[in-house]
Amino acid sequence: MKYKCGIIKDLLPLYVDHVCSDESKELIDEHLLECEKCKAYMDSLRESQDVEAAAYDEEKERRKVKMMLGMKKKIVSRNILVAVFTVLILGAAATSGIRYLKRATVPIPETKPMEVIYENDDLVLNITDAIWSDASAVRLTLTEDGTSYECVVVAMNTSKWNELISSDKTCSKYTIAYSEKGANEIDRVYYSGTGKAPEYPHNGELNENEIQTLGYTLVWSR
């Protein structure tokens, strides 16, 4: 052997990694043909290198998987946040819309089915397919053909929200006059579809022509 095993062993790591010079490679090749110990040492280096490479590849894959899981988690978290914000925005919009519908008032027209009845001696107006939110009434005396009648004119409003939720099964009541306040004295009930509070006449009296001019609809008479 031209070279001692110690020198060859020092060069073998470079040989295994393919980074030694061509001259050194030739010397090592010649030495390995004659030296089993150095050849065994080279094999152990290669096995160790394979193990390290496999461990490196495994760690690399582990990091890759961890990175992908992290990215997936971020994407899921972002999607959840987007969904939550979307729900909040839609909820806020829906809440604002409902509030608007509950605040916006419209008159209940005289075309709604109405019935005036006595209930526990109170004079009550029943309206079907409507839920009144505010109402006003004016009591006055109507003179017709020389005869005087005690009358009440009622006007009612509802909200746009109540308009949406009411149906032909909905019924709301309004007490026109309580028994202790002369409910039994009322001769007629008129309804104003404008929703505006009826105007009280200057002297508390109207005649037949005036009641027609105001557009009041007779819904009940004794």
Secondary structure, DSSP 8 states (H G I E B T S, - for coil): --S-HHHHHHHHHHHHTT-S-HHHHHHHHHHHHH-HHHHHHHHHHHHHHHHHHHHHHHHHHHHHHHHHHHHHHHHHHHHHHHHHHHHHHHHHHHHHHHHHHHH-EEE--TTS-EEEEEETTEEEEEEES---SEEEEEEEEEEETTEEEEEEEEEEEEEHHHHHH--TT-EEEEEEE-GGGTGGG--EEEEETT-S-----TTSEEEHHHHHHTT-EEEEE-
